[in-house]
Amino acid sequence: MDVLVTLLRLSAALSVVLLVGLIYVWGRNYLIFRSKHAVGLLVFAGILLLQTTITTYFYTFHPAVSGWVANSELVHPLPLFVMSSAQVLQLGGIVFITWVSWD
Amino acid sequence: MEAVLWYVFVGTRGGENRARLLRALDDQPRNPNQLADDLNLDYTTVRHHLDVLVENDVLRNSGDEHGAIYLPTDRARTNWEMVEEIIEQVE
C-alpha cells in the first residue's frame, strides 16, 4: 500500500518535471517554425501536465486528500493499484518521448 | 516522409540547428568543417546533426573519402515544398 502511494506520487511529480521540459522544447519550436505539428505536441503535453499537476497536488500536498490516499483503512487496494500502475506506465511513455525529443 | 520531416525539425530540441544546416547545404553542399565555420557551430554538434539527418534520409554523403560533402537526398527533393516551409523559418 505504502509503496503504491509512493509510486503514484513520485511518478506523477516526475512527469510534471519532464512535461515542463517538453513544453519548453516544443513551445520554442512553435515560436520558430509556427507549425501546426508543434501545436499538436503542445496540446498533448499541456493536457498531460494539467492531469499530473492535479494528481501531484491532491495526493501529495492537499491537506485532507493526501492523508486519505495514504490511509490503507480508507482506500481500497484495487483502484490504488490500478491508478498507480497507470501513472507509472504513463511516466514510462513520457520518459521515452523526452529521450527522443531531447536530441 | 512528411512525418519524418516535421518530427526531426519541429519535434526535437536540435530542430532549429538542423534546419539551419539543411538550408546551408541546399544553398551549397559543404563538408562538416565548413558548416561549423559558416554557421558558427561546434564541429561535434554539426557532426551529430548531420548523422541524424542522414539516418532519417534527409541528407546524404557525397561518398568521397576526404572532405566528404553533404547534400539533400532525392527523397528530400521530392518533398522540397515542405522542406522550404521549414527552413525558411530559421534565421
N, CA and C atoms of all chains as a GROMACS GRO file, in nm:
protein
  582
    1MET      N    1   0.082  -0.122   0.000
    1MET     CA    2   0.000   0.000   0.000
    1MET      C    3   0.085   0.126   0.000
    2ASP      N    4   0.178   0.130   0.098
    2ASP     CA    5   0.268   0.247   0.105
    2ASP      C    6   0.348   0.263  -0.022
    3VAL      N    7   0.394   0.148  -0.074
    3VAL     CA    8   0.474   0.151  -0.196
    3VAL      C    9   0.390   0.207  -0.311
    4LEU      N   10   0.264   0.163  -0.318
    4LEU     CA   11   0.177   0.209  -0.427
    4LEU      C   12   0.154   0.360  -0.421
    5VAL      N   13   0.132   0.411  -0.301
    5VAL     CA   14   0.109   0.555  -0.286
    5VAL      C   15   0.236   0.633  -0.323
    6THR      N   16   0.351   0.582  -0.278
    6THR     CA   17   0.478   0.648  -0.310
    6THR      C   18   0.502   0.648  -0.460
    7LEU      N   19   0.476   0.533  -0.525
    7LEU     CA   20   0.494   0.524  -0.670
    7LEU      C   21   0.403   0.623  -0.743
    8LEU      N   22   0.279   0.629  -0.698
    8LEU     CA   23   0.182   0.719  -0.759
    8LEU      C   24   0.230   0.864  -0.747
    9ARG      N   25   0.273   0.902  -0.628
    9ARG     CA   26   0.318   1.040  -0.606
    9ARG      C   27   0.443   1.072  -0.685
   10LEU      N   28   0.541   0.981  -0.678
   10LEU     CA   29   0.669   1.009  -0.746
   10LEU      C   30   0.656   1.012  -0.897
   11SER      N   31   0.580   0.915  -0.952
   11SER     CA   32   0.570   0.911  -1.098
   11SER      C   33   0.492   1.032  -1.150
   12ALA      N   34   0.393   1.078  -1.075
   12ALA     CA   35   0.320   1.198  -1.118
   12ALA      C   36   0.411   1.321  -1.111
   13ALA      N   37   0.486   1.333  -1.001
   13ALA     CA   38   0.573   1.450  -0.984
   13ALA      C   39   0.684   1.454  -1.090
   14LEU      N   40   0.743   1.337  -1.118
   14LEU     CA   41   0.849   1.332  -1.218
   14LEU      C   42   0.793   1.364  -1.357
   15SER      N   43   0.670   1.319  -1.383
   15SER     CA   44   0.605   1.351  -1.511
   15SER      C   45   0.588   1.501  -1.528
   16VAL      N   46   0.553   1.570  -1.418
   16VAL     CA   47   0.537   1.716  -1.424
   16VAL      C   48   0.668   1.780  -1.471
   17VAL      N   49   0.779   1.737  -1.411
   17VAL     CA   50   0.910   1.795  -1.445
   17VAL      C   51   0.943   1.772  -1.594
   18LEU      N   52   0.926   1.646  -1.640
   18LEU     CA   53   0.959   1.614  -1.779
   18LEU      C   54   0.868   1.688  -1.876
   19LEU      N   55   0.739   1.698  -1.842
   19LEU     CA   56   0.645   1.766  -1.931
   19LEU      C   57   0.677   1.915  -1.943
   20VAL      N   58   0.723   1.976  -1.833
   20VAL     CA   59   0.764   2.116  -1.841
   20VAL      C   60   0.881   2.130  -1.940
   21GLY      N   61   0.976   2.035  -1.933
   21GLY     CA   62   1.088   2.035  -2.027
   21GLY      C   63   1.041   2.020  -2.171
   22LEU      N   64   0.947   1.927  -2.195
   22LEU     CA   65   0.896   1.905  -2.330
   22LEU      C   66   0.822   2.029  -2.381
   23ILE      N   67   0.743   2.092  -2.293
   23ILE     CA   68   0.669   2.210  -2.335
   23ILE      C   69   0.766   2.324  -2.369
   24TYR      N   70   0.877   2.330  -2.297
   24TYR     CA   71   0.978   2.430  -2.330
   24TYR      C   72   1.034   2.406  -2.472
   25VAL      N   73   1.071   2.282  -2.501
   25VAL     CA   74   1.127   2.250  -2.634
   25VAL      C   75   1.025   2.274  -2.744
   26TRP      N   76   0.904   2.223  -2.725
   26TRP     CA   77   0.802   2.234  -2.831
   26TRP      C   78   0.750   2.377  -2.844
   27GLY      N   79   0.743   2.448  -2.730
   27GLY     CA   80   0.698   2.587  -2.735
   27GLY      C   81   0.797   2.674  -2.811
   28ARG      N   82   0.925   2.650  -2.784
   28ARG     CA   83   1.031   2.723  -2.853
   28ARG      C   84   1.023   2.693  -3.004
   29ASN      N   85   1.006   2.564  -3.037
   29ASN     CA   86   0.998   2.527  -3.178
   29ASN      C   87   0.872   2.584  -3.244
   30TYR      N   88   0.764   2.596  -3.168
   30TYR     CA   89   0.645   2.657  -3.226
   30TYR      C   90   0.674   2.803  -3.263
   31LEU      N   91   0.744   2.872  -3.173
   31LEU     CA   92   0.775   3.013  -3.200
   31LEU      C   93   0.867   3.026  -3.321
   32ILE      N   94   0.955   2.928  -3.341
   32ILE     CA   95   1.047   2.933  -3.456
   32ILE      C   96   0.976   2.892  -3.585
   33PHE      N   97   0.908   2.777  -3.583
   33PHE     CA   98   0.856   2.719  -3.707
   33PHE      C   99   0.709   2.752  -3.734
   34ARG      N  100   0.637   2.794  -3.631
   34ARG     CA  101   0.493   2.825  -3.647
   34ARG      C  102   0.419   2.708  -3.712
   35SER      N  103   0.453   2.586  -3.671
   35SER     CA  104   0.395   2.470  -3.736
   35SER      C  105   0.278   2.413  -3.657
   36LYS      N  106   0.178   2.362  -3.730
   36LYS     CA  107   0.063   2.302  -3.663
   36LYS      C  108   0.103   2.176  -3.586
   37HIS      N  109   0.212   2.112  -3.629
   37HIS     CA  110   0.258   1.992  -3.558
   37HIS      C  111   0.303   2.026  -3.417
   38ALA      N  112   0.370   2.140  -3.404
   38ALA     CA  113   0.413   2.183  -3.271
   38ALA      C  114   0.293   2.212  -3.182
   39VAL      N  115   0.187   2.266  -3.243
   39VAL     CA  116   0.066   2.293  -3.166
   39VAL      C  117   0.009   2.162  -3.112
   40GLY      N  118   0.007   2.060  -3.196
   40GLY     CA  119  -0.044   1.929  -3.153
   40GLY      C  120   0.035   1.873  -3.036
   41LEU      N  121   0.168   1.883  -3.047
   41LEU     CA  122   0.254   1.834  -2.938
   41LEU      C  123   0.230   1.913  -2.810
   42LEU      N  124   0.210   2.044  -2.825
   42LEU     CA  125   0.188   2.130  -2.708
   42LEU      C  126   0.055   2.099  -2.640
   43VAL      N  127  -0.048   2.075  -2.721
   43VAL     CA  128  -0.179   2.041  -2.663
   43VAL      C  129  -0.170   1.910  -2.585
   44PHE      N  130  -0.106   1.811  -2.647
   44PHE     CA  131  -0.086   1.680  -2.585
   44PHE      C  132  -0.012   1.696  -2.452
   45ALA      N  133   0.100   1.768  -2.454
   45ALA     CA  134   0.180   1.783  -2.332
   45ALA      C  135   0.106   1.868  -2.228
   46GLY      N  136   0.032   1.968  -2.275
   46GLY     CA  137  -0.040   2.056  -2.184
   46GLY      C  138  -0.148   1.983  -2.106
   47ILE      N  139  -0.222   1.896  -2.176
   47ILE     CA  140  -0.328   1.821  -2.108
   47ILE      C  141  -0.268   1.724  -2.006
   48LEU      N  142  -0.158   1.656  -2.045
   48LEU     CA  143  -0.092   1.565  -1.950
   48LEU      C  144  -0.035   1.642  -1.832
   49LEU      N  145   0.017   1.761  -1.858
   49LEU     CA  146   0.072   1.842  -1.748
   49LEU      C  147  -0.039   1.880  -1.650
   50LEU      N  148  -0.153   1.917  -1.703
   50LEU     CA  149  -0.267   1.952  -1.618
   50LEU      C  150  -0.303   1.833  -1.529
   51GLN      N  151  -0.314   1.716  -1.593
   51GLN     CA  152  -0.353   1.595  -1.519
   51GLN      C  153  -0.251   1.559  -1.411
   52THR      N  154  -0.123   1.561  -1.446
   52THR     CA  155  -0.020   1.520  -1.349
   52THR      C  156  -0.002   1.624  -1.237
   53THR      N  157  -0.025   1.750  -1.270
   53THR     CA  158  -0.016   1.854  -1.167
   53THR      C  159  -0.128   1.838  -1.066
   54ILE      N  160  -0.250   1.813  -1.117
   54ILE     CA  161  -0.364   1.792  -1.028
   54ILE      C  162  -0.341   1.669  -0.939
   55THR      N  163  -0.292   1.560  -1.002
   55THR     CA  164  -0.264   1.437  -0.926
   55THR      C  165  -0.162   1.465  -0.815
   56THR      N  166  -0.053   1.533  -0.852
   56THR     CA  167   0.052   1.564  -0.754
   56THR      C  168  -0.004   1.650  -0.641
   57TYR      N  169  -0.081   1.750  -0.679
   57TYR     CA  170  -0.136   1.838  -0.576
   57TYR      C  171  -0.224   1.761  -0.478
   58PHE      N  172  -0.322   1.687  -0.530
   58PHE     CA  173  -0.415   1.620  -0.439
   58PHE      C  174  -0.350   1.511  -0.356
   59TYR      N  175  -0.266   1.428  -0.419
   59TYR     CA  176  -0.215   1.311  -0.348
   59TYR      C  177  -0.088   1.338  -0.268
   60THR      N  178  -0.026   1.453  -0.290
   60THR     CA  179   0.096   1.483  -0.213
   60THR      C  180   0.079   1.605  -0.123
   61PHE      N  181   0.007   1.707  -0.170
   61PHE     CA  182   0.004   1.834  -0.096
   61PHE      C  183  -0.131   1.871  -0.035
   62HIS      N  184  -0.240   1.820  -0.091
   62HIS     CA  185  -0.371   1.860  -0.037
   62HIS      C  186  -0.383   1.815   0.109
   63PRO      N  187  -0.420   1.908   0.200
   63PRO     CA  188  -0.419   1.874   0.343
   63PRO      C  189  -0.506   1.754   0.379
   64ALA      N  190  -0.622   1.736   0.316
   64ALA     CA  191  -0.708   1.623   0.353
   64ALA      C  192  -0.684   1.501   0.265
   65VAL      N  193  -0.681   1.522   0.133
   65VAL     CA  194  -0.676   1.408   0.040
   65VAL      C  195  -0.543   1.332   0.048
   66SER      N  196  -0.432   1.402   0.070
   66SER     CA  197  -0.303   1.334   0.074
   66SER      C  198  -0.297   1.236   0.192
   67GLY      N  199  -0.363   1.271   0.302
   67GLY     CA  200  -0.367   1.180   0.416
   67GLY      C  201  -0.461   1.064   0.390
   68TRP      N  202  -0.573   1.096   0.324
   68TRP     CA  203  -0.673   0.993   0.295
   68TRP      C  204  -0.616   0.883   0.204
   69VAL      N  205  -0.547   0.923   0.096
   69VAL     CA  206  -0.499   0.824  -0.002
   69VAL      C  207  -0.393   0.733   0.060
   70ALA      N  208  -0.322   0.782   0.161
   70ALA     CA  209  -0.217   0.702   0.223
   70ALA      C  210  -0.271   0.614   0.336
   71ASN      N  211  -0.399   0.628   0.366
   71ASN     CA  212  -0.458   0.551   0.475
   71ASN      C  213  -0.520   0.420   0.422
   72SER      N  214  -0.455   0.308   0.453
   72SER     CA  215  -0.497   0.180   0.394
   72SER      C  216  -0.632   0.133   0.450
   73GLU      N  217  -0.677   0.191   0.558
   73GLU     CA  218  -0.808   0.153   0.610
   73GLU      C  219  -0.922   0.219   0.533
   74LEU      N  220  -0.889   0.328   0.465
   74LEU     CA  221  -0.992   0.403   0.393
   74LEU      C  222  -0.991   0.376   0.243
   75VAL      N  223  -0.875   0.340   0.188
   75VAL     CA  224  -0.865   0.324   0.043
   75VAL      C  225  -0.857   0.178   0.004
   76HIS      N  226  -0.942   0.139  -0.089
   76HIS     CA  227  -0.941   0.001  -0.139
   76HIS      C  228  -0.813  -0.021  -0.220
   77PRO      N  229  -0.744  -0.133  -0.200
   77PRO     CA  230  -0.616  -0.154  -0.270
   77PRO      C  231  -0.628  -0.167  -0.422
   78LEU      N  232  -0.742  -0.219  -0.470
   78LEU     CA  233  -0.750  -0.242  -0.616
   78LEU      C  234  -0.743  -0.113  -0.697
   79PRO      N  235  -0.832  -0.014  -0.672
   79PRO     CA  236  -0.818   0.109  -0.752
   79PRO      C  237  -0.684   0.178  -0.730
   80LEU      N  238  -0.630   0.168  -0.611
   80LEU     CA  239  -0.499   0.229  -0.586
   80LEU      C  240  -0.392   0.162  -0.672
   81PHE      N  241  -0.399   0.027  -0.679
   81PHE     CA  242  -0.303  -0.047  -0.762
   81PHE      C  243  -0.316  -0.008  -0.909
   82VAL      N  244  -0.441  -0.001  -0.956
   82VAL     CA  245  -0.464   0.030  -1.098
   82VAL      C  246  -0.417   0.173  -1.130
   83MET      N  247  -0.453   0.267  -1.045
   83MET     CA  248  -0.413   0.407  -1.072
   83MET      C  249  -0.263   0.425  -1.064
   84SER      N  250  -0.203   0.361  -0.966
   84SER     CA  251  -0.059   0.372  -0.950
   84SER      C  252   0.014   0.311  -1.071
   85SER      N  253  -0.033   0.195  -1.116
   85SER     CA  254   0.029   0.130  -1.232
   85SER      C  255   0.015   0.217  -1.357
   86ALA      N  256  -0.105   0.273  -1.375
   86ALA     CA  257  -0.128   0.358  -1.492
   86ALA      C  258  -0.035   0.479  -1.490
   87GLN      N  259  -0.017   0.535  -1.372
   87GLN     CA  260   0.069   0.653  -1.359
   87GLN      C  261   0.215   0.619  -1.390
   88VAL      N  262   0.259   0.501  -1.345
   88VAL     CA  263   0.396   0.458  -1.372
   88VAL      C  264   0.415   0.431  -1.522
   89LEU      N  265   0.316   0.366  -1.584
   89LEU     CA  266   0.325   0.340  -1.729
   89LEU      C  267   0.328   0.472  -1.806
   90GLN      N  268   0.246   0.566  -1.763
   90GLN     CA  269   0.243   0.697  -1.828
   90GLN      C  270   0.379   0.765  -1.817
   91LEU      N  271   0.440   0.754  -1.700
   91LEU     CA  272   0.575   0.811  -1.683
   91LEU      C  273   0.673   0.745  -1.780
   92GLY      N  274   0.661   0.612  -1.798
   92GLY     CA  275   0.748   0.542  -1.892
   92GLY      C  276   0.735   0.601  -2.032
   93GLY      N  277   0.612   0.626  -2.074
   93GLY     CA  278   0.589   0.684  -2.207
   93GLY      C  279   0.649   0.824  -2.218
   94ILE      N  280   0.631   0.903  -2.112
   94ILE     CA  281   0.683   1.040  -2.114
   94ILE      C  282   0.836   1.040  -2.115
   95VAL      N  283   0.896   0.948  -2.041
   95VAL     CA  284   1.043   0.936  -2.040
   95VAL      C  285   1.092   0.905  -2.182
   96PHE      N  286   1.023   0.813  -2.250
   96PHE     CA  287   1.065   0.777  -2.386
   96PHE      C  288   1.053   0.897  -2.481
   97ILE      N  289   0.941   0.966  -2.474
   97ILE     CA  290   0.921   1.082  -2.562
   97ILE      C  291   1.023   1.192  -2.532
   98THR      N  292   1.055   1.209  -2.404
   98THR     CA  293   1.156   1.310  -2.367
   98THR      C  294   1.291   1.270  -2.425
   99TRP      N  295   1.323   1.142  -2.415
   99TRP     CA  296   1.452   1.092  -2.466
   99TRP      C  297   1.465   1.118  -2.616
  100VAL      N  298   1.361   1.089  -2.694
  100VAL     CA  299   1.372   1.110  -2.839
  100VAL      C  300   1.364   1.258  -2.877
  101SER      N  301   1.296   1.337  -2.796
  101SER     CA  302   1.278   1.478  -2.832
  101SER      C  303   1.394   1.566  -2.786
  102TRP      N  304   1.470   1.518  -2.688
  102TRP     CA  305   1.579   1.600  -2.635
  102TRP      C  306   1.696   1.604  -2.732
  103ASP      N  307   1.695   1.522  -2.834
  103ASP     CA  308   1.805   1.509  -2.930
  103ASP      C  309   1.827   1.639  -3.007
  104MET      N  310   0.739   1.027  -4.532
  104MET     CA  311   0.845   1.128  -4.533
  104MET      C  312   0.801   1.254  -4.461
  105GLU      N  313   0.675   1.292  -4.483
  105GLU     CA  314   0.627   1.415  -4.422
  105GLU      C  315   0.637   1.409  -4.270
  106ALA      N  316   0.598   1.294  -4.213
  106ALA     CA  317   0.602   1.278  -4.068
  106ALA      C  318   0.745   1.285  -4.017
  107VAL      N  319   0.836   1.221  -4.089
  107VAL     CA  320   0.977   1.224  -4.051
  107VAL      C  321   1.028   1.367  -4.051
  108LEU      N  322   0.995   1.440  -4.156
  108LEU     CA  323   1.045   1.577  -4.169
  108LEU      C  324   0.998   1.666  -4.056
  109TRP      N  325   0.870   1.664  -4.029
  109TRP     CA  326   0.825   1.756  -3.924
  109TRP      C  327   0.877   1.716  -3.790
  110TYR      N  328   0.887   1.584  -3.767
  110TYR     CA  329   0.935   1.542  -3.637
  110TYR      C  330   1.082   1.583  -3.615
  111VAL      N  331   1.164   1.559  -3.716
  111VAL     CA  332   1.308   1.581  -3.699
  111VAL      C  333   1.342   1.730  -3.685
  112PHE      N  334   1.254   1.817  -3.735
  112PHE     CA  335   1.280   1.961  -3.720
  112PHE      C  336   1.194   2.025  -3.610
  113VAL      N  337   1.066   1.995  -3.610
  113VAL     CA  338   0.974   2.067  -3.521
  113VAL      C  339   0.958   1.998  -3.385
  114GLY      N  340   0.980   1.866  -3.381
  114GLY     CA  341   0.955   1.793  -3.258
  114GLY      C  342   1.072   1.783  -3.162
  115THR      N  343   1.189   1.824  -3.205
  115THR     CA  344   1.307   1.799  -3.122
  115THR      C  345   1.384   1.926  -3.087
  116ARG      N  346   1.464   1.913  -2.982
  116ARG     CA  347   1.540   2.026  -2.930
  116ARG      C  348   1.639   2.080  -3.034
  117GLY      N  349   1.700   1.990  -3.114
  117GLY     CA  350   1.801   2.033  -3.209
  117GLY      C  351   1.744   2.075  -3.345
  118GLY      N  352   1.611   2.083  -3.354
  118GLY     CA  353   1.546   2.108  -3.483
  118GLY      C  354   1.591   2.237  -3.551
  119GLU      N  355   1.610   2.342  -3.470
  119GLU     CA  356   1.647   2.471  -3.529
  119GLU      C  357   1.783   2.462  -3.599
  120ASN      N  358   1.881   2.404  -3.530
  120ASN     CA  359   2.013   2.392  -3.593
  120ASN      C  360   2.012   2.298  -3.712
  121ARG      N  361   1.931   2.194  -3.706
  121ARG     CA  362   1.922   2.103  -3.821
  121ARG      C  363   1.864   2.177  -3.941
  122ALA      N  364   1.766   2.263  -3.917
  122ALA     CA  365   1.706   2.341  -4.027
  122ALA      C  366   1.811   2.437  -4.086
  123ARG      N  367   1.892   2.496  -3.999
  123ARG     CA  368   1.997   2.587  -4.048
  123ARG      C  369   2.099   2.511  -4.133
  124LEU      N  370   2.134   2.390  -4.089
  124LEU     CA  371   2.229   2.308  -4.165
  124LEU      C  372   2.172   2.272  -4.302
  125LEU      N  373   2.047   2.230  -4.303
  125LEU     CA  374   1.986   2.189  -4.430
  125LEU      C  375   1.977   2.307  -4.526
  126ARG      N  376   1.944   2.423  -4.474
  126ARG     CA  377   1.936   2.540  -4.562
  126ARG      C  378   2.073   2.575  -4.620
  127ALA      N  379   2.175   2.567  -4.535
  127ALA     CA  380   2.311   2.595  -4.583
  127ALA      C  381   2.352   2.496  -4.691
  128LEU      N  382   2.315   2.369  -4.673
  128LEU     CA  383   2.354   2.267  -4.770
  128LEU      C  384   2.274   2.276  -4.899
  129ASP      N  385   2.153   2.328  -4.890
  129ASP     CA  386   2.072   2.349  -5.010
  129ASP      C  387   2.134   2.462  -5.091
  130ASP      N  388   2.179   2.563  -5.020
  130ASP     CA  389   2.244   2.677  -5.082
  130ASP      C  390   2.373   2.631  -5.152
  131GLN      N  391   2.449   2.547  -5.083
  131GLN     CA  392   2.576   2.499  -5.139
  131GLN      C  393   2.623   2.378  -5.057
  132PRO      N  394   2.645   2.262  -5.121
  132PRO     CA  395   2.694   2.146  -5.047
  132PRO      C  396   2.830   2.177  -4.982
  133ARG      N  397   2.847   2.135  -4.856
  133ARG     CA  398   2.972   2.163  -4.784
  133ARG      C  399   3.008   2.045  -4.696
  134ASN      N  400   3.132   2.045  -4.648
  134ASN     CA  401   3.173   1.942  -4.553
  134ASN      C  402   3.150   1.991  -4.409
  135PRO      N  403   3.160   1.900  -4.312
  135PRO     CA  404   3.128   1.939  -4.173
  135PRO      C  405   3.212   2.056  -4.120
  136ASN      N  406   3.340   2.062  -4.158
  136ASN     CA  407   3.424   2.172  -4.112
  136ASN      C  408   3.374   2.307  -4.162
  137GLN      N  409   3.341   2.310  -4.291
  137GLN     CA  410   3.290   2.435  -4.350
  137GLN      C  411   3.158   2.475  -4.284
  138LEU      N  412   3.072   2.375  -4.259
  138LEU     CA  413   2.943   2.404  -4.195
  138LEU      C  414   2.963   2.462  -4.056
  139ALA      N  415   3.056   2.403  -3.980
  139ALA     CA  416   3.082   2.453  -3.845
  139ALA      C  417   3.129   2.598  -3.850
  140ASP      N  418   3.218   2.628  -3.944
  140ASP     CA  419   3.267   2.766  -3.959
  140ASP      C  420   3.156   2.860  -4.003
  141ASP      N  421   3.085   2.820  -4.110
  141ASP     CA  422   2.986   2.910  -4.169
  141ASP      C  423   2.868   2.937  -4.077
  142LEU      N  424   2.831   2.837  -3.998
  142LEU     CA  425   2.714   2.855  -3.912
  142LEU      C  426   2.752   2.885  -3.767
  143ASN      N  427   2.883   2.894  -3.742
  143ASN     CA  428   2.928   2.925  -3.607
  143ASN      C  429   2.881   2.822  -3.505
  144LEU      N  430   2.895   2.694  -3.544
  144LEU     CA  431   2.855   2.585  -3.455
  144LEU      C  432   2.977   2.500  -3.422
  145ASP      N  433   2.967   2.428  -3.311
  145ASP     CA  434   3.071   2.335  -3.271
  145ASP      C  435   3.079   2.220  -3.373
  146TYR      N  436   3.201   2.174  -3.402
  146TYR     CA  437   3.218   2.067  -3.501
  146TYR      C  438   3.140   1.940  -3.463
  147THR      N  439   3.149   1.900  -3.334
  147THR     CA  440   3.079   1.777  -3.293
  147THR      C  441   2.927   1.793  -3.301
  148THR      N  442   2.878   1.916  -3.276
  148THR     CA  443   2.735   1.943  -3.291
  148THR      C  444   2.693   1.923  -3.436
  149VAL      N  445   2.773   1.979  -3.526
  149VAL     CA  446   2.744   1.965  -3.669
  149VAL      C  447   2.742   1.818  -3.710
  150ARG      N  448   2.843   1.744  -3.665
  150ARG     CA  449   2.852   1.601  -3.698
  150ARG      C  450   2.727   1.526  -3.648
  151HIS      N  451   2.690   1.557  -3.525
  151HIS     CA  452   2.573   1.489  -3.467
  151HIS      C  453   2.448   1.515  -3.552
  152HIS      N  454   2.423   1.642  -3.582
  152HIS     CA  455   2.302   1.675  -3.659
  152HIS      C  456   2.307   1.616  -3.799
  153LEU      N  457   2.425   1.614  -3.859
  153LEU     CA  458   2.437   1.553  -3.993
  153LEU      C  459   2.402   1.404  -3.986
  154ASP      N  460   2.454   1.337  -3.882
  154ASP     CA  461   2.423   1.194  -3.867
  154ASP      C  462   2.272   1.170  -3.853
  155VAL      N  463   2.206   1.255  -3.773
  155VAL     CA  464   2.062   1.241  -3.755
  155VAL      C  465   1.989   1.259  -3.889
  156LEU      N  466   2.032   1.360  -3.964
  156LEU     CA  467   1.965   1.387  -4.092
  156LEU      C  468   1.994   1.278  -4.196
  157VAL      N  469   2.113   1.218  -4.189
  157VAL     CA  470   2.143   1.106  -4.280
  157VAL      C  471   2.059   0.984  -4.241
  158GLU      N  472   2.054   0.957  -4.110
  158GLU     CA  473   1.973   0.844  -4.060
  158GLU      C  474   1.827   0.855  -4.106
  159ASN      N  475   1.778   0.979  -4.110
  159ASN     CA  476   1.638   1.000  -4.147
  159ASN      C  477   1.619   1.024  -4.296
  160ASP      N  478   1.727   0.999  -4.373
  160ASP     CA  479   1.721   1.007  -4.519
  160ASP      C  480   1.684   1.147  -4.570
  161VAL      N  481   1.731   1.248  -4.499
  161VAL     CA  482   1.712   1.386  -4.545
  161VAL      C  483   1.838   1.433  -4.618
  162LEU      N  484   1.954   1.389  -4.568
  162LEU     CA  485   2.082   1.424  -4.630
  162LEU      C  486   2.155   1.297  -4.670
  163ARG      N  487   2.246   1.314  -4.769
  163ARG     CA  488   2.337   1.203  -4.799
  163ARG      C  489   2.477   1.259  -4.811
  164ASN      N  490   2.572   1.166  -4.793
  164ASN     CA  491   2.713   1.198  -4.801
  164ASN      C  492   2.757   1.177  -4.946
  165SER      N  493   2.844   1.266  -4.996
  165SER     CA  494   2.888   1.251  -5.136
  165SER      C  495   2.973   1.126  -5.154
  166GLY      N  496   3.024   1.070  -5.045
  166GLY     CA  497   3.095   0.943  -5.054
  166GLY      C  498   3.245   0.955  -5.076
  167ASP      N  499   3.294   1.078  -5.099
  167ASP     CA  500   3.439   1.094  -5.115
  167ASP      C  501   3.508   1.064  -4.983
  168GLU      N  502   3.627   1.005  -4.994
  168GLU     CA  503   3.694   0.965  -4.871
  168GLU      C  504   3.741   1.086  -4.791
  169HIS      N  505   3.796   1.184  -4.861
  169HIS     CA  506   3.846   1.302  -4.790
  169HIS      C  507   3.753   1.420  -4.810
  170GLY      N  508   3.720   1.483  -4.700
  170GLY     CA  509   3.637   1.602  -4.706
  170GLY      C  510   3.504   1.578  -4.773
  171ALA      N  511   3.440   1.467  -4.734
  171ALA     CA  512   3.309   1.436  -4.792
  171ALA      C  513   3.211   1.551  -4.768
  172ILE      N  514   3.135   1.584  -4.870
  172ILE     CA  515   3.034   1.689  -4.854
  172ILE      C  516   2.896   1.625  -4.841
  173TYR      N  517   2.805   1.702  -4.785
  173TYR     CA  518   2.669   1.656  -4.762
  173TYR      C  519   2.572   1.732  -4.851
  174LEU      N  520   2.470   1.661  -4.897
  174LEU     CA  521   2.369   1.725  -4.981
  174LEU      C  522   2.232   1.660  -4.961
  175PRO      N  523   2.125   1.732  -4.994
  175PRO     CA  524   1.991   1.675  -4.974
  175PRO      C  525   1.970   1.549  -5.058
  176THR      N  526   1.895   1.453  -5.004
  176THR     CA  527   1.864   1.330  -5.079
  176THR      C  528   1.755   1.357  -5.182
  177ASP      N  529   1.738   1.263  -5.274
  177ASP     CA  530   1.629   1.273  -5.372
  177ASP      C  531   1.494   1.275  -5.301
  178ARG      N  532   1.490   1.199  -5.192
  178ARG     CA  533   1.366   1.192  -5.116
  178ARG      C  534   1.331   1.328  -5.058
  179ALA      N  535   1.432   1.397  -5.006
  179ALA     CA  536   1.408   1.533  -4.955
  179ALA      C  537   1.366   1.625  -5.068
  180ARG      N  538   1.428   1.606  -5.185
  180ARG     CA  539   1.396   1.692  -5.301
  180ARG      C  540   1.252   1.675  -5.347
  181THR      N  541   1.201   1.551  -5.338
  181THR     CA  542   1.063   1.531  -5.383
  181THR      C  543   0.963   1.594  -5.286
  182ASN      N  544   1.008   1.621  -5.164
  182ASN     CA  545   0.921   1.690  -5.067
  182ASN      C  546   0.967   1.834  -5.044
  183TRP      N  547   1.029   1.890  -5.146
  183TRP     CA  548   1.100   2.016  -5.123
  183TRP      C  549   1.012   2.131  -5.078
  184GLU      N  550   0.888   2.134  -5.125
  184GLU     CA  551   0.798   2.242  -5.083
  184GLU      C  552   0.785   2.249  -4.931
  185MET      N  553   0.771   2.130  -4.874
  185MET     CA  554   0.758   2.124  -4.729
  185MET      C  555   0.890   2.159  -4.660
  186VAL      N  556   0.999   2.111  -4.718
  186VAL     CA  557   1.131   2.143  -4.662
  186VAL      C  558   1.151   2.294  -4.660
  187GLU      N  559   1.115   2.359  -4.769
  187GLU     CA  560   1.132   2.504  -4.775
  187GLU      C  561   1.051   2.576  -4.668
  188GLU      N  562   0.929   2.526  -4.650
  188GLU     CA  563   0.845   2.585  -4.546
  188GLU      C  564   0.916   2.582  -4.411
  189ILE      N  565   0.987   2.472  -4.385
  189ILE     CA  566   1.057   2.456  -4.257
  189ILE      C  567   1.182   2.544  -4.251
  190ILE      N  568   1.267   2.535  -4.355
  190ILE     CA  569   1.397   2.602  -4.344
  190ILE      C  570   1.388   2.754  -4.362
  191GLU      N  571   1.276   2.801  -4.420
  191GLU     CA  572   1.262   2.947  -4.432
  191GLU      C  573   1.236   3.014  -4.298
  192GLN      N  574   1.197   2.934  -4.198
  192GLN     CA  575   1.159   2.992  -4.069
  192GLN      C  576   1.278   3.028  -3.980
  193VAL      N  577   1.395   2.966  -4.005
  193VAL     CA  578   1.509   2.991  -3.915
  193VAL      C  579   1.593   3.107  -3.964
  194GLU      N  580   1.656   3.175  -3.868
  194GLU     CA  581   1.734   3.295  -3.906
  194GLU      C  582   1.860   3.257  -3.985
   0.00000   0.00000   0.00000
